[in-house]
Amino acid sequence: MSLADDADRRWFDVQLGEAAIVTEIYLPKKYADSSLVRATLLNSLFPDRILAHFQNASPEVKKRILSVLPGKLSGYDALVGSLERSKRRFTGFSVYDVEGTFSHEIDESTGQPGAIFDDSSRCIRIIDRPEFVQFLDLPEDRFVDDEESREQFQSVVRLYLFSGQRADRLKAQVESLPDVDTPIGLSLLDALGQWADQGSFVLYGFIGYWLGVAAQEEKEIWMTSQPTVINRFTEGSRGR
């Protein structure tokens, strides 16, 4: 293939810096392949299905959901009302096989590392990304859908997600945070705090609940969550 041929091919531009939360859940394959798990993951992309799960929960199910929520979350009805107003959902998910090797805990009597064991499981990777359009109407101000507003939005989102701090603690540091030290920036921090609480409610109270139902024989299910940045390759000009 000549350089002239290559020049006619499609090129891509790179869009940098969309912050998101990525959660990975590790399940034995026999559970991950079940119709209940697949349906739960698919339903997590639809706000009305998530909301129906919480609204239609029996008192016993509500009690079980509340028992697994992180300590920072409280008030079942208030959380459900927040989901209804925000139309909260997850961005997407992927499922893939993973192979790993682990060590059991150190033996306290001998001080020696535990036995090594191999593990084969299925990883469920859930992406939760704040969507700009969900934050266009904030109490103190209003975002305009333009490039400058989107850049400010991503700056505050990255700051919030990667700081590992709650919104109220970050607000105490605004003098050193130019992108936040504005009415819209402070309002956005509050909204992101609510977004994070809603995400935890859906993760533990919806996905976690149904995974627990599907994998009742398991003694534990491992899960990790961390912030990430999504970079996109988008169709660009040709022949550059």
N, C-alpha and C positions, 0 to 999 in steps of 0.2 A: 504494500500500500504506500503510495507516494504522499508527500506533504500536501500536495494540491488536493488529493482526495480527502485527507484528514481535515483540511480547512473548511470543507463543506458539511462536516458533521455538526451535530448539535452541541453547544457548550452550556455550562451551568453556572449560575451565580450562587454565591453562598450567603444565606441569611443567618447571622450569628445571634446567639444570646437569648433564646426563649427559655426562661427558667421554669422548672417543674419539679414535682416530687415523684420519685420512682420507688415503688414498693415491690419487693420480691417475696413471694410466699412459696415454700418448698413442701410439696405433697408427694406421697407415694403415687406411682403412676396409676394404680388401680382406682384411686379416688379421683385423681385429676382427670381421668378419662370418663368419669360418670356424667350422665346427662344433667344431673343436678348442679354440678360444678360448672359445666359449660353454660347452662341457662343462667346461673348466678352472675357469671362474668359478663355475658351478653346484656343482662338486665341492668348491670351497673352503668351502662351507657345511656340509659333512658330515665330521665327524672321522674316521670309518672310511675314507673315500676318500682323505683326506690321508695318513693313517697307512699305508695300503696302498702308496701311491706311494713313500714312503721305505723301507718294509720290503722291497719287491720290487725295488728299484733294483739294477741290475747294478753291478759294480765300476767300470765306465767311467762310468756315470751318476752314481754317488756321487762320483767324482773331479770331474766337471763341476759338480755341485752345490756341493761344497766350494770350488771355485775362484771362485764368484760370491758366497759368503757374506761379510758384513761381518767385519772383522778381529776384532771382539769375540766372535764365535761360533766355537767349536771343539768337537771331539768328536762325530762324526756319531752314533754309537750312543747316547751320552748324550742328545743332542737328540731322537732318535727315542723313547727311553724316556720323556723328559719329555712329549712329545706324547701318548704312549699313556696316561700317568697323568692328564693334564689334559683329554683329549678336546677339544683345541684346534681352533678353527675361526674363520672370519670371520663378522661379523654380517650383511653383505649387500653388494650392489653395484648400481650403476646404470651405464648406457652412454648416451652422448649425443654428438652431433656438435659440434665446435668449429671456429671459423675464427680464424686468427691471422696477425699480421704480425711478422716478426723481422728482425734484422740479423745478417749474418755477422760474424765476428771482425774486429777492427781490423787493418788492413794494417800490419805492423811496418815496412815500408820507407817508407811514406808517412805513417803515423800517422792515416790517414783511416778513418772507419767503413766496414765492409764493405757489400756490396750488400744492399738490402732485398728480402725475398722473402715471398710469401704462403704460408700452409700450411693445408690442410684435413685434419683427422684425426678420429679417434673417441677420446673420453676414456672410460676405464674408471675408475670411482670406487668404491673399496673402503672400506667402513666396518668398523673393528675396535674394538669396545667391550667393556671389561671387564664381565663379567656378575656381579652380586652373588652369585648362587647358586654360582658357581665358587669363591668365597672364604669360604664359610661355615665350613669346617673348616681352621683354621690351626694350626701346630705349638704355639705358645705360648698360644693361647686359642681361643675360638670365638665367632664372631659370632652374635647372636640376630637372627632375621629380624623386625626391628621398624623403625619410622621413624627412631629415633635412630641405630641401627647403619647404616642406609642413608645417612643424612646424613654420618656420619663416613667411611664408605666413599667417597662421592663427593668429600669434601673432600681425602682423601689421594690419590685417583686424579687429581683436577685438579692438585694440587700436583706430583705425580710427572710427569704428562704435559707440563705447561706449563713445568716447570723446565728441561727439556732435559738433566737430569743423571741419571747412573746412581744406582741405589738406595743403593749404598755411600757415595757422596758426600753424598747427602741425609741419611743417617743421622748423619753427622758434624755436622749442623746442628740436631739435634732440639731442643735447648734453646730455640730460637727458633720452634719449630713445634709449637704446643700439640696439634694434631690427630694428630701423629705421635709425640709424646713419651709414649707409653704402650706396654705390651707388645703390644697388638693392633695399634697403629699401626706399630710397628717390624716386626712379623711381616708385616703387609700390604705394607709397602714391599718386603720380600724377595720376596714372592709376585708383586708387580707387576713386579719386575725379571725374574723367570722368565717371566712372561706376555709381556713385551716381547721377550725373546730368542726365545721360541717363535713369536711373530708374525713376527719377522724371518726366522726359519728357513722358515716357510710362505710368506712373501711372495717371498723370493729363491729358495728351493729347490723350491717347488712351482709357484706362479704364474709366477715369473720363468723357471723352466726351460721350462715348456710354451709360454709366449709366445715364448721364443727358438726353440723348435722350429717354431712356427707361422710366425714371421717371419724365417726364416734369411737371406733376401735383404737384410734391413735392416742398415745399418752401426751404427745405434744406436737405442735406445728411450729416450724421456724419461720420467722418473718423479719425482713430488714427494710428500712425506709431511709432514703437519703435524697438531698436535693441534687439536681443535675441541670445542665444547660443543653437545650435541644438546638442543634445547628441544622439548617435545611439547605439542600441543594435544589435550586429552582431553575427552571428553564430560562436561559439567557440568550445573548446574541450569538450569531454564527460567525465563524471565520475570523475570530480575533487572534 
